[in-house]
Amino acid sequence: MQSLAFKQVDVFTEQRYKGNPVAVILQAGDLTTEQMQQIANWTNLSETTFVLPATQPGADYRVRIFTPSNELPFAGHPTIGTAHALLEAGLIQANNGQLVQECAAGLINLQVTRQANGAQWIAFELPQPGITPVTDAELDELQAILGAPVLREHTPCVIDVGPRWLIAQMRDAQTVLSVMPDFSRMSAHDHRARTTGIVIFGAYPAGNAEHIEVRAFAPTCGPAEDPVCGSGNGAVAAFIRATGQTATLGHELLVSQGAALGRAGKLRLSISDNAIKVAGAAVTCLDGHLTP
């Protein structure tokens, strides 16, 4: 088997090494599922993607997404990182700024735009979310795991967008940054509740450049904290819409994530009644070949 072209892409940042990395295997048609999982385990990143020919009409390409231990139906930063890698390699071209990704969660619409500073941002449309509020007992357990109170007037919910995130709103952005979770207890909870992990968010004061701070914890999937999480942020947007907070927080949000890990992730959330879009930039840090 020939060597495999791959890129390691830093997502949700315009600065190398400040976002969330994903490994992208550009032409993975000859790999078995077992080989894909082995490579993903070896890269030891939160996700590794494998690009395959599309099988559904209208799709530009198909992607399979793996953590070091299992396959995911959909994930946000791998979606943007894969599209960036394919565009950069010249393997796909956007049609009037539009792309369609095929994955296990279905067809995902992407939009490619050029910013005033020349940076390319890619947005994906979040799969239709399923929303389930937690019980009082689950809320008590959540607060014990986080070691901090959550806003009870907006009941935490499990938001299913492929990954199943438990979303909780904190008093403010500073509270989000100060949280020190019990990861052992969180792992047991996630296994029991069949959730991917827990995402918390809180608002910045008016006048701040960013509107909200987000942190995403997923100790059962790999690294205990995800530096910058696309699906988790999309789930936060779904939570904001479901709890009727777009009037106060806004329909267009600039999000900061990763400061607790020394990163500087930036995302844009666009929230409407019909769709939620998550956007960010990406930069390539490694470009080479793997031997299967």
C-alpha positions in Angstrom: 0.0 0.0 0.0 1.3 3.5 -0.9 2.0 6.1 1.8 -1.0 8.2 2.9 -1.0 12.0 2.4 -2.1 13.7 5.6 -2.2 17.1 7.2 -2.4 18.1 10.8 -4.7 21.2 11.0 -5.2 23.6 13.9 -8.9 24.6 13.9 -10.7 27.6 15.3 -7.7 29.8 15.2 -5.7 31.9 12.8 -2.6 31.3 14.9 -0.7 28.0 14.7 -0.7 26.0 17.9 -3.4 28.1 19.5 -6.5 26.1 18.4 -7.5 22.4 18.4 -5.6 20.0 16.1 -7.1 17.3 13.9 -5.2 14.8 11.7 -6.7 14.5 8.2 -5.9 11.4 6.1 -6.7 12.8 2.7 -7.4 9.6 0.6 -8.2 6.7 2.9 -10.2 4.5 0.5 -7.8 1.5 0.9 -7.9 1.5 4.8 -10.0 -0.9 6.8 -12.0 0.3 9.8 -9.4 -1.4 12.1 -6.6 0.4 10.4 -8.4 3.7 10.8 -8.9 3.1 14.5 -5.3 2.1 14.9 -4.0 5.3 13.2 -6.4 7.4 15.3 -5.1 5.7 18.5 -1.5 6.4 17.4 -2.0 10.1 16.5 -3.6 10.4 20.0 -5.5 13.6 19.0 -9.0 14.1 20.1 -10.0 13.3 16.5 -8.5 11.9 13.3 -10.5 12.0 10.0 -10.4 9.8 7.0 -11.6 11.1 3.6 -13.4 8.7 1.3 -15.4 9.1 -2.0 -18.9 10.4 -1.5 -21.8 7.8 -1.7 -24.7 10.2 -1.5 -25.9 12.6 -4.3 -24.8 16.2 -3.7 -21.9 15.4 -1.3 -18.5 16.6 -2.2 -16.7 14.0 -0.1 -17.3 11.5 2.7 -15.5 11.6 6.1 -15.2 9.1 8.9 -14.2 10.6 12.3 -12.3 8.7 15.0 -11.2 9.4 18.5 -8.3 7.4 19.9 -10.9 4.8 21.1 -14.0 5.0 18.9 -15.8 6.4 15.9 -18.0 9.4 16.0 -21.0 10.2 13.7 -20.1 13.9 13.6 -17.8 16.4 15.2 -17.3 20.1 14.7 -13.6 20.9 14.6 -12.8 17.8 12.4 -15.5 18.9 10.0 -13.8 22.3 9.5 -10.3 20.9 9.6 -11.1 18.3 7.0 -12.7 20.9 4.6 -9.7 23.2 5.1 -7.2 20.4 4.3 -9.1 19.2 1.2 -9.4 22.8 -0.2 -5.7 23.5 0.5 -4.7 20.3 -1.3 -6.9 21.1 -4.3 -8.9 17.9 -3.9 -12.2 19.8 -3.7 -13.5 23.2 -4.7 -16.3 25.2 -3.2 -19.3 25.9 -5.4 -20.3 29.5 -4.8 -18.7 29.2 -1.4 -20.7 26.0 -0.6 -19.6 22.5 0.3 -21.4 19.4 1.4 -19.8 16.8 3.7 -21.2 13.3 4.0 -20.6 11.6 7.4 -22.4 9.1 9.6 -24.7 11.9 10.9 -25.9 12.6 7.3 -25.1 15.5 4.9 -23.5 18.6 6.5 -23.7 21.9 4.7 -20.6 24.1 4.9 -20.0 27.7 3.8 -16.5 29.0 2.9 -15.9 32.8 3.2 -12.9 35.1 3.1 -12.6 37.6 5.9 -11.4 41.2 5.5 -7.9 40.2 6.8 -7.6 37.5 4.2 -8.3 34.6 6.5 -10.6 31.8 5.3 -13.4 30.9 7.6 -15.5 27.8 7.2 -19.0 27.4 8.8 -21.0 24.2 9.2 -24.7 23.9 9.8 -25.4 21.9 13.0 -27.4 18.7 12.6 -30.9 19.1 14.0 -30.4 18.9 17.8 -32.3 16.6 20.2 -32.9 18.3 23.6 -33.6 16.6 26.9 -33.6 18.6 30.2 -31.9 16.9 33.2 -33.8 15.9 36.3 -33.2 17.6 39.7 -31.1 14.6 40.8 -29.0 14.8 37.7 -28.6 18.6 38.3 -27.3 17.9 41.8 -24.8 15.4 40.5 -23.7 17.8 37.8 -22.9 20.5 40.3 -21.0 18.0 42.4 -18.9 17.1 39.4 -18.2 20.7 38.4 -17.6 21.8 42.0 -19.6 25.0 41.2 -23.2 26.1 41.0 -24.9 26.3 37.6 -27.7 28.7 36.7 -30.9 26.8 37.7 -33.2 29.2 35.9 -32.0 27.7 32.7 -32.1 24.0 33.3 -29.1 22.1 32.0 -30.0 19.8 29.0 -28.5 17.0 27.1 -28.1 18.2 23.5 -27.8 15.5 20.9 -26.1 16.6 17.7 -24.3 13.3 17.0 -22.2 13.7 20.1 -24.4 14.0 23.2 -23.3 17.0 25.3 -24.7 17.9 28.7 -24.9 21.7 28.5 -24.8 23.9 31.6 -24.8 27.7 31.9 -22.7 29.3 34.6 -23.0 32.7 36.3 -20.4 34.4 34.1 -17.3 33.8 32.0 -14.9 34.1 34.9 -16.8 31.3 36.7 -16.4 29.1 33.7 -12.6 29.7 33.7 -12.3 28.9 37.4 -14.1 25.5 37.3 -12.0 22.5 38.3 -14.1 19.4 37.6 -13.8 15.9 39.2 -12.9 14.0 36.1 -13.1 10.6 37.7 -16.7 11.3 38.8 -17.4 12.9 35.4 -16.2 9.7 33.5 -18.5 7.5 35.6 -21.4 9.9 34.9 -20.8 10.0 31.2 -20.7 6.2 31.0 -23.9 5.9 33.0 -25.7 8.7 31.1 -24.3 7.8 27.7 -23.1 11.3 27.2 -20.0 12.4 25.3 -19.2 14.9 28.0 -20.1 18.2 29.7 -19.9 21.7 28.2 -20.2 24.8 30.3 -20.5 28.4 29.2 -20.9 31.9 30.7 -21.3 35.4 29.4 -18.8 38.2 29.4 -19.7 41.7 30.5 -21.2 44.0 27.8 -18.5 45.7 25.8 -16.1 42.7 25.8 -14.9 41.6 22.4 -16.1 38.0 23.0 -19.7 37.3 24.1 -19.3 34.0 25.9 -16.5 31.7 27.3 -16.9 28.0 26.7 -15.2 24.9 28.1 -15.8 21.3 27.0 -14.9 18.2 29.1 -14.9 14.7 27.6 -12.6 12.4 29.7 -14.1 9.2 28.3 -13.2 10.2 24.7 -9.5 11.1 25.1 -8.0 14.3 26.6 -10.1 15.3 29.6 -10.7 18.8 28.2 -11.2 19.6 24.6 -9.3 22.8 23.7 -11.9 24.2 21.2 -15.0 22.1 20.5 -17.2 22.8 17.4 -20.1 20.4 18.2 -20.0 21.5 21.9 -20.3 25.1 20.8 -23.1 24.2 18.5 -24.9 22.5 21.3 -24.4 25.6 23.4 -26.1 27.6 20.6 -29.0 25.1 20.6 -29.3 25.5 24.4 -29.4 29.3 24.1 -32.1 29.1 21.5 -34.1 26.4 23.4 -34.0 28.5 26.6 -35.1 31.7 24.9 -31.9 33.7 25.5 -31.2 35.0 22.0 -32.9 38.2 22.9 -30.4 38.8 25.7 -27.3 37.0 24.5 -27.8 37.7 20.8 -28.2 35.8 17.6 -24.6 36.3 16.5 -22.0 35.3 19.1 -18.2 35.5 19.2 -17.0 32.7 21.4 -13.7 32.3 23.3 -12.5 28.8 24.3 -9.2 27.3 25.3 -7.7 29.9 27.7 -7.7 27.4 30.5 -5.3 25.2 28.4 -3.1 28.0 27.0 -5.0 28.2 23.7 -6.8 31.1 22.0 -9.7 29.5 20.2 -12.3 31.8 18.5 -15.6 30.7 17.0 -18.7 32.4 15.6 -22.2 31.1 16.4 -25.1 32.2 14.2 -28.5 31.3 15.7 -31.8 31.5 13.9 -35.1 29.7 14.2 -34.3 27.4 11.3 -30.5 26.8 11.6 -27.5 27.0 13.8 -24.1 27.7 12.2 -20.6 27.3 13.7 -17.7 29.0 12.0 -14.0 29.2 12.5 -10.6 29.5 10.7 -8.0 26.8 10.4 -4.3 26.7 9.7 -2.1 23.7 8.6 0.8 22.8 11.0 2.0 19.5 9.5 1.9 18.4 5.9 3.3 15.0 4.9 2.8 11.3 4.5 2.0 8.3 6.8 3.1 4.7 6.2 0.0 2.4 6.8 
